[in-house]
Amino acid sequence: MLFINIFCVAFIGFIIWWFWLYKPAVATSVGDNQAVVVKDGVYTPARVKVKAQQATTLTFLRHDQSGCSASLLIPDLDISQELALGSATLINLPPLAKGVYPFHCQMQMYKGALIVE
C-alpha cells in the first residue's frame, strides 16, 4: 500500500513537471529548411529564434494524432491556426518587435516560445 501511494505521488509530480514546469533550454533559429515538429506531446524545437523587424514564415509539421496537437495559438499575435496531420502548415509572421511570444495548443499542454532578437 505504501509503495502505491509513493508511486502515485511521484507520478503526479511528473505530470506537473511535464505540463507546467518543463522549459527546454535550447533555442533554435529557424531557417528556410527547418520546421517545428509536433510529436509525442512536444514541439521540437520548443524555443524558436527569429530576427526582429523581419517577416518570417514558420513551418509546423504535425505527426501527433492527439486532438490537442491539432491547433496552434500565438495569443500575443492573435494567431489561431489548425495544423494539418502529416503535412506542413505555414504560419506567416509579420515583422515583430524584440521579445518572447509564447505559443501553445488550445489546452496549453504543448508549449513553446518564439524568441525575437
N, C-alpha and C positions, 0 to 999 in steps of 0.2 A: 504494500500500500504506500509506503514512504517513497519507494522508487517511482511509482506512478505520479505522485504529487510533485516530486523533483523534476521528472521529465516534463510534465505539463507546464510548470513554471518556466523551465528553460525554453520550451517551445514557444510560449507566449513572448518571452524576451526576444527570441529570434525573430518572430513576426514583427514586433515593434521596431527592432533594429532595421530589418529589411525594408519595411514600407515607409518608415518615418525618419529614421536617423541616419541611414546609409547615404553617403555622398561620395561619389567617385572623385579622386583627387586629380586625375589627369584630364586635361582639356586637349582636344584635338582640333586643329584647323581643318576646315572642310574645303577641299579643292574641287575642281571640276569632276574628278572621277571618284570621289568618296561619297559615301552615303551613311545615314544614320539607320542602323538595322534595329527593328523592333522584334525581339525574340526572347523567349524564356523569361518574360516578366521585366525586361530592362531595355533601355535604349542604349545602343553601343555605336559610337561613344555617347555618353550621357552629358558631357560638357563639351560644347562646340564653340570654337573661337572663329569669329569673323571680323573683318575690318570695318571700322566706323566710317560713316558717311559714304558707304558704297553699297549699291543694290546687290543682293545676294539671293541665290536660289539654293534651298536645302532640298536634298533628296531623301525621302524616307522609304525604306524597304520593309514592309510588314510580312514577317514569316510566322508570327504568333497568331493562332486561331482564336484566342480568347476575345470575348466581346469588348473587354476594356481596351484592348490594343487597337481597336478599330477607329478611334478618334484621337485627334491631336488638338490640344488647346494651347495657345500662347496668349494668355489673358491681357498682358500689357500691350499687345499689338492688335487686339480684337480679332485674332485668327482662330477659327474653328474649322477643322478640315477632317473629313473622313479619309482613312488610309486604306487603300486597296490591298487585299490579301494577295501576296505573291507577285506584286508588280510595284514599280516605282510610283511614288506620289511626289510631285514637285510643289514646294512651298516657296513662293516668290516673296522676298522681303524687301521693303523699301530701304533707302539709306537710313541707318539708325545712329542715334547718339550713343556715346560710350556708356556702358552699363551692363547689368546682368538681367536677362529676360528669361524667367523660368518657363518651361513648357512641361505638359503632362497630359495624361489621359483624363477622361471625364471624372473618374473616381480618384484621381491623384495617386494611383498605385504605381504607375510608370512615371518616373520623374526625370527631368533633365534641365539643363540651363544653356542658354545662348549667351556667350560672353562676347561682347562687342568691345574691341580695343582700338 
